[in-house]
Amino acid sequence: SFYNCFCRSLVANLSAANCYKSEHLKKPENWALVEKAKYFYIAGFFLTVSPESIQLVAEHAAAKNKVFMMNLSAPFICEFFRDVQEKALPYMDYVFGNETEARTFSKVHGWETDNVEEIALKISQWPKASGTHKRITVITQGADPVVVAEDGKVKKFPVILLPKEKLVDTNGAGDAFVGGFLSQLVQDKPIEECVRAGCYAANVIIQRSGCTYPEKPSFN
């Protein structure tokens, strides 16, 4: 007998992204784009490359009352890049992540809890550099409800359940969720609509091989 094995994998080629310097960001033509933007979203992976660039954007967002957002991105970021993550955290108005990343964050900070709702709440209550925007923590849990912590309270939103036979590839699901979420956030839609769009986008991605999507969306 033999076994067919499927391994969820992602082969990353960091290439030029691994060499980025804040000097490039500071160039007038590039910084002009920062000045123009109202919302900033940066993946946590960039903490391994140029935390200086992140800090520049974060401080700009706080000074100009703009919205600054980041993702926990991976357990190893929480573990091995704790210092730069903690430095950026006070500027984050939205923190995204999944349940594994949230639990790793909790472990690293000695919170002694695996309860995702409790962890999301504690992250949302982390001190902020600016009082203009409250911090909202959004944690996905695969097929389990999305946890949203804000104003000292936790809300849970169900995801779109998918039969196992339709699950093709979960790579990119977290990024797709954030993309859908932000598509509504920048339109000033309520948090419920942001989560609904995020769940829709993630649901589309996991039914396809690789990070692909159909030509036209069916979200409405």
N, C-alpha and C positions, 0 to 999 in steps of 0.2 A: 504494500500500500504506500501511498505518498500523500503529502499534504500540499495544498496550494496556499501560499502565504501572501498576504498583501500588507505591505509596510507603508504607512503614511510617511512620506518623506518630502523634504524640500531642499534642493541644492541651490545655495545662494552664491552669487558672484558679486561681491561688494564693489569690486573695481574702483572707479573714481570716487564713489561715495565714501570709501574708507580713507580718503586722502583730503577730505574737505577741511578748509581752514577758515576761520572767522574773517580773515582779511578779504576773502572773496565776497562775503556777505556785506562787508563795510563799504565796498565800492559804491559810489553814488548811484549808478544805474541799477544796482541790485537793491540797495537799501531803499530806493524810491518805491520798490514793490512792497516792502515791509510797511512803509508809511501809508501806502494806498490801501492795504488790507485791513479788514475789520475783524476777521477771525483767523486764528492760527491753530493748526493741528500738527503736532510733531510726534512721530513714533518714538517709543522709548529706545529703540535700537540706536538712534543717533547720539544717545548719551555716551556710547562707546567711541565715538568719532570726534565730535566737536561740542562738548558741553558749553564752551565759550559762546558759540553761536546761539545755542538754546537760551542761554542767559541773556544775551543781548535782545533777542526777540521777546522773551518773557518780561524783562524790565520795561521794554517799550510798550508792551500791551498793558501792563499795570499803570504806567504813567499816562497813557492815552485812553484809559477805560475801555480797552478792547478785550475780546474774549480769547483766552489762551488755553489750549487743551493738549493733553498728552495721553499716551497709552503705556500701561505697565509693560506690555509687549512680550515679555518672556520671564520665566522664573530666574534665569541667570542674571538678568538685568537687576532684579530686586536684590539678589544675593551679592554680586560682585561689583556692581556699580551703585551701591547704596548711597555713597556720599554725594555724588553728582545728582542722583535722583532726588535725594532729600533737599538739595539746594534749589532744585527747580520746582518741587512740590508746592511751596507756598504761593507760587504764581499760577498754578493750575486752577482754572475755573471748572473744567470737566476732567475727570480721570476715568479712562476706560480700561478694561481688563477682563480676563476670564477667571473662573473660579480657582484654577491652579495657581495663577499668578497672584491672585488675592491672598490665597493661603500661604504662599511663600513670603509675600510682603509681611503678613502677620507674624510668621515664624521669625523672620529676620529682625523684626522690631520687638520681639518678646511679648507679644500680646496674648499668647497662650490660648488662642481660640481658632477653630477651623470653621466657625459659623460665618458663612459668606455675608449674610445680612449685617452681622455685627461688625465685620471687617470693613464692609462698604461704608457703614456709618462712621466708623472711626477715621477712615481716610477722608471722608467729607468734612470732618471736624478738625482736621489738621490745620494749624494756624495759617492764615493767608497774608500775603504781602500787600494786598489791596482789598478794601472793603466794598468796592464797587459792585462786584459780582460774588454771589455765594458759590461755594464749591458743590458740584453735583458729581457723585460717583456712580458709574454705570458698569455693572459686572454681568457678563453673560455666563451661562452655565450649560452650554450644549443644548440638549433637549429640555432642560429644566428652565423655569421662568427667569427672565432678566431681572436683576436686582438694581433698583435705583434708590440711592440715599441722598436726601436733601432736607434741609430745615429740621434736622434731628429726627427725621422719620424715614421709614423704608417702605417702598412700594414694589410689588412684584408684577411683572407683565408676562403672560404666557407667550411662548414662541409658536411658530407654525409647525405643527407636528408633521413628520415625514415618514412614510413607511420605509423600513430598512432597505428594501429592494431598490428604492429610488436614491439612496445615499451613495454618491459616487466618489467624492473627494472633498475632504473638509479643509484642505489648504485654502487660505484666503478668506475663510468664513468670518473671522474676527475683523479683518480689514473691511470686508464688504458691509458688515454690520455698522461699523463707524461711518463708512461712506453714506449709507442710507440714512443714518441718524443725522449726520451733518447736512444732508440735502434739505431736511426739513427745519433744522435749527437755524440755518441762515435765512430762512423765510419767516422766522419768528413763530413757528408752529409750537403748540404745547408739547410737553415731554412725551405724552402718550403717542402723539403722531410721529415724533422722532424715533421712538422705540419701534413702532409699527413698521416704519420704513426700513429701519435697521434689520429687523427680523425678515422682512420681505427680501432684501438684498442678500442676506446670508443664506436664506432658503434657496434662492436661485443659484448661487455659487456652488453649494454643496451637491447639487444635482448634475454638475458638469465637471469634466476632467480639466484640471488646471484652473487658473484664475480667469475664466472666460464667462461670457454672458451673452444672452440673445441680442439681436440687433435692436429690438424695441422692447421697452419694459412694459409690464402689465400692471404696475402699481398705480393706484388712483386714490 
